[in-house]
Amino acid sequence: MKMNTLGEQSMKTVLKTLILRFQESGIPDDLLPRELNLAPFLETRNAVVITGPRRAGKTYLMFQIMNELKLPMAEIIYLNFEDNILVDFTSRNFEDILTAYKELYPTKKPVLFLDEIHNIPRWELFVRKLVDNRYRVFVTGSNARLLSKEYATHLGGRYLEANVFPLNFREFLKFKNEKVNPNILYSEQRFHVLSLFEEYVNFGGFPEITLARDPVLKTKLIDAYYKTAFFRDIVERFKIKDETLFEIVLKKTAENIGQPFSFRSIKNKLQALGYSVSVKTIINYFEYAVQGFLLIPSNLLRESVISREKERKMYFIDNGYLQTFYISENLGKKLENTVANNLFFRGKSLRYFRNSLEIDFLLGDTIPLQVSYDITDTTTFEREIQGLFRFLQHAGSKMGYLLTWNDLDTIQKEGITIEVLPAWYFLLFGIKG
């Protein structure tokens, strides 16, 4: 009994130290606001669960929320459960958090910010108890399992989810202190923004990498991020036994960005390389990579569920990860991946169309987007335009887009308009201003 009491007292001491340390250091003053409507999260009395990849900015969103709430520092509990000092923290210590705070501030009621809480088993029971006792609580986690059905059941619908992803291109330019307006297409600034877009396409939009200036440092950071996501968020969490096989699947995905595939086709390719693997294992690998915020699925537009599940595409959640796989530059694939993750960051479910023609992306069911890095070749240009016209005629729609590296044109035919736009401009403004 004595040992338990001493252990509890020791953890309370640690918690008091961490609570006061953050209160004394204060909220960082270098916050760069993200494009996220915070109003629902500031007003709710439910738990706010912030999910997304590691290093995407979840902690800084917490700090942004603290600023918006205008809380006195003495009313804030901030704990990062990846801090080495909390290595011995277990689910039994959750109650020590409130006890430690009460011993510091007997008359105050805190707002809790619990970072990377998914590292502690049964966190959801503690969060539910906090909400039931009218505490405001914000939590983050780096794995999509943070809101699995099991956890959602325990939280009983008493939460709102906020997703934080790498920077979209608009946010990227803000981090670069670059202000643009729709008239940029007709100004010299266009060429500077295009050079920044090339950086974004090559290195992606993780905030720390965006702010780093040295390309070598950027590459090293990307490699570290990838290894952490690969090993900690996927291999360890899902207990993948054959790491090499899993990485080959990811490598094949990177090599075939934008290409539809079936799980059976992946299985057959791996068997040709000498690997014995089941379709179920392939399906699991992709599901793990999606849950681990590494890949984004794009589904075939079909009425039949069986047809939709027969094939799909996969994109990486950040272009920087493609650095891990590409030996040579392939800006065409990278450009399509950039469009894919930017649409996803805006809350769009990715879908494509394919029968005798293929449409890379659909906004709704009727607005087609094609992505082609280079349309200087007449055959390529005609193929892309004719594909868009045929789809628009089939869908009964009047507007489509061909997104390229830096081309600008308008093509009209039979009441149908196709805007040829630089992809960077479309990601900033949507349509030509």
N, C-alpha and C positions, 0 to 999 in steps of 0.2 A: 504493500500500500504506500509506503514511503517513497518507493521508486517512482510510482505513478505520479504522486504529488510533485516530486522534484522535477519530473519530466514536463508536467503541465506548467509548472512555474517557469521553467526554462523557456518553453515555447512562448509563453505570455511575454516574457522579457524580450525575446526576439521580435515579437509582433509589435510591442510598444516602440522598440528601436526603429523598426521599419516605418511605422505610422508617423512618428515624429520626424524621421529623416526626410520623408517626402514633404511633410508640411513645412519644414524649414527650408528646403531647397526650392519649393514652389513649382508652379506649372511652367514648363519651358516657354520662353518668350519668342521662339523662332518658328511658331506654328504657321503652316501654310494651309489655309482652309481647303477642304475637298468639296467636290460637287455632290453633296448629299443633303437632302432636305432633313434637317435635324428636328423640325417642329414636333413630329409625332413622338420622338424619343425624349424630348424635353418635357412634354406634357404628360406622358403616360405614368401611371403608378405601377405598372407591371415591370417585370425584369426586362432589360434590354440586352439582347445577346448579339454580340458583334462577331461575325465570322469572316473568314477569308484566309488567303495564303499568308505564310510567315513573311514579315518584312514589308507587307503591303500598306501599313499605316494604321493598324487597328488601335495601337496604344495612343498614337497621336490623335486619333478620333476621340478617344476617351478624354484626352487633355482639352480638345476643342469643346467637348460637351461640358467639362468642368468650367471652362471660361464662360460658356453661354448660360450656364445655371447661376453664375456669379456667386458661388459658394464661398463662405469664409474658409480658410485653409483648415481651421480647427474642426470643421464639420466633414472633412474628407478622409476616408480610408482608401488608400491606394496600395495594393499588394500585387507583386509580379511573382507568379508561382513558378517561374523559371529562374528566379534568383537562387543562387547556390545556398544562400543562408537559410532557405526554406526546404532544403533537401530532405529533412526529417519530418516535414509537415505531412500529416495524414488526415483522413476524413474525421478522425476523433478530435482534431484540433480546430475545426471550424468554429465551435462555440467559443474557443479561446479568443477569437478575433473580437467579438463583441465585449467579452469580459475585459480584455486588455484595454479596449477603448474606454469603457466605463470607468476603469481605474484611473485613466488619464483625464477624462472629462465626464464627471458623474452626472451632470445636468444636460448634456447635449445628446442629440440623436444624429448619427452620421449618415452620409450617403456613401455607399460602398462601390468601389471600382476594383474588380478582381480580374487581373490580367492573366491570360493563358491558364484559365481555371480547369480546363479539360485534363490537365495533368494529375488532378486529384480525384480519385474514385468517389462516386456518390455526391459530386458537387451539386447536382440538380436538386437533391433533397434539401440541402442547406439553402440554396437560392429560393426554392419554393417557400421554405419556412420564413425567410427574410421578407418575401413579398406578403405572405399571410399576416406578418406582424407589422406591416406598413412601412417597411424600410424601402428606400429607393436603391436599386442595385443595377450595376452595369457590369457585364462580364464579356471577356473575349476568349476566343479559341482558334487554333490554326487548323482544325480538321472539321470537315463537314459532318462527321459523326457527332459533333457537339449538339446537333439538333436531330438526332436519330429518333425513330418512333418511340423508343423506350424513354429517352430523356423528355421528349415532348409530352408523353403521358404523365410523367412525374411532375412536370411543370404545370400540367393541367390547363394549358392555354393561357397561362399567366405571363406571357412574354411577347415582346416584339423583336423581330430579327432585323439587324442591319448588316448588309454585306459590304465589305471593303475589299477592293481589288487593286491591282497595280494602276497607275495613272492612265486615264484615257488621254488622247492627244491634246485636248483642250487644257487639261490639268498639267500635262507635261510642259506646255508653253508657259503656263503661269509660273511653274517652278523655275523656268528659264528667264523669267521677267520679260517675256515677249508678249506685247499686247497687239492684237490683230482685230480687224473689222472686215465686214463682207467685201469691201472695195479692194482688198488685198490682191485680188486677181489682176488688177490693173496698175499695181504699184511695184516699185523695185524691191519692196520688203518680201515679195513673193519668193525670191531666190534665197533669201536668208532663211525663211520658214521652211523651204524645201530642204535646205541643208540640215536643219534641226529635225525634220521629218526622217531623213535618212539615218540620223543618229537614233531616233526613236525606233525605227524599223529594225535596226541592227541590235540595239541593246535593250529594248523594251522600256517598261515604265515603272519599275520599282523605285520608290522615292530616293533611297540612298544612292542607287546607281545613277539616277538622273542627275543628282547634284555632284557626283564625282566627275572630275575633269579628265583624268588620265585613263585612256582606253585600256591599258593593262590592268589598272585597278578595277575598272568596270568588269572586265572579263573574270578576274579573280573573285570578285563579289558574286557574280552570276554563278560561277562554279560552286561556291560555298552554299549559296541559296539552294541550288539544284540538289546537291548532295544531302542537305538537311531535309528537304522535302522528300527526296527519294528514300532515304534510310529511316528517318524518324517518323515522318508522317504517313508513310506507306508500308515499307518493308517491315519495320518493327511493329507497327500498329496492327497490320493485317497478317502478320506472321508468314510472309512470303518465303518459301524455302529456297527457291531457285532464283537468286538475285540476277544472275547472268541472263537467264531466259527473259525475265521481266524487263531488263534493260534493253534487250534486243527488240522486244515488242515496241518499246518506246522509240527506239532508233528507227525502226521501220515506219512508225507513225510519222516521225519527223521527216523522213525521206519522201513520204507520200502525202504531205499536207495538201488538202484540197481534193484528194482522190477518194471516191467512194470505195468501201470495202465491206466484206462480210466476215464474220468471225471464222467461218470455215475456210475462207481464202487465206487468212492469217495462219490458221492451223496448218494448211497445206504448205505454205511457204516455209514455216518452221520445220516441218517434217523433211522438206527438201534439204534443210541445213543439218539434218541429223537429230532433231529434237522430237521426242515423243511427248505430245501434249494434247489434252482434250479441248474441245470447243468450250466446255464449261470453264476451264482454267483461263482461257483467253477472255471470255466474258468477264470473269472475276477481275482479271488484271486491269481491264479498261474501267470497270466500276471503281476499283480502288484508286486508280489515277484520277478519276473525276472527283471522288470523295476527298482525295488528298489535295485538291485544288491544283492539279498539274495539267489536266486536260479538260477541254470543253467539247461536249458532243454536239453534232449537228444532224438532225433527223430528216429523212426523206419525206417530202410532202405526198402523202397517200391517204386515202380514206381507210384502207384496210390496215389494221394493226399488224397483221403478219407481214404485209408489204413494207411497212415502216420499219419493222424490226429486222428485215432481211438484210439490209445494208445501212451504212451510215458513214459519216465523216468524223474526224477528230481534229481539233486544233489545240495548240498549247496556250495556256492562260496568259503567258507573257512571252514576247518574242525573244527576250534574252535567253530563255531556255534553249532556243534553237541553236544558239552558239555552241551548246554542249555537243550537238550532233553533226552540224554541217562542217565538212572539210573545206568546201569551196563556197563562194557566195552564191546565193540563189534568191535574188531580190523578188522574183515573181512569187515564189512560195511564201516568202516573208511578208510581202504586201498583202496577200490573201489572209494570212494569219493575223495581221494587224487589223484588217477590217473585221474579221471574225471576233477577236477579243474585245474590240471597241463596241461592237453591237451588243455583245454579251454584257459588258460593263454597264450598259444603259438599260439593262433589264430585258433585253430581247432574247427569246428562245430561238436558237439558230435552226433554220430549216433551209433545205435546198430542193430543187426540182430536177428530175431526170427521167426521160424516156428516150425518144430519138434525139433530143437535145438536152443540154444541161444548163441550169441556172445556179450560180454559186450561192446566192442568198436571196431570201424573200422577206420583205417587210409586209406583215400580214400574209395573205394568200395571193395577192395580186400585184405587188410592186416588186419587180425583179432588179437585182443588183448583179452585174457581172464585174469581175476583177481581172484586169489584164495589164501586166506591167508595161508591155511594149506593143503598140498597135501600128508601128511604122510599116510592118509587113502587110501588104494589101490583103493577102489571104486571111491572116489573123483578124484584121479589122472587119472584113466582110463576114467571117464566121461569127464573131461576137455580136455584131449588129443584127444579122439575120436571125440568130438565136433569140435575141431580145424581141424582135418584131414578131416572130412566130409565137412566143410565149404570150405576149401582150394581146395578140389576136385571139389566141385560145382562151385567155382569161377574161377578155372583154375589157381590158384596162387601157389607159391612154398614156401612161408615163413610166419610163424605165431609166436605169442608170448604167453607164459603163464607166467604171472607176479605173483610172490608169495612174502612172507615176506623175505626170504633169501635163496632160493634154486637156484642151478645152474646146468643145464644139457642141452644136445643137443639130440634131438630125430629125426632120419631120417627114412623115409619110403616111398617107391615108388616115389622117387624124391622130396619129400616134407620134409622141415626142420622146426622143431618147437624148438625155443629157450626158455628154462625155465630160467628165469632171476629174480633176486631180483628186486622188483618194484622200490626200491630206485636207483638201478643202471640204469634201463631203463629211469627213470626221469632225470638222470644226463647225460647219453651218448646215449640213444636211442637203441643201439645195442651193443652186446659184442665186446670189442676191442681186 
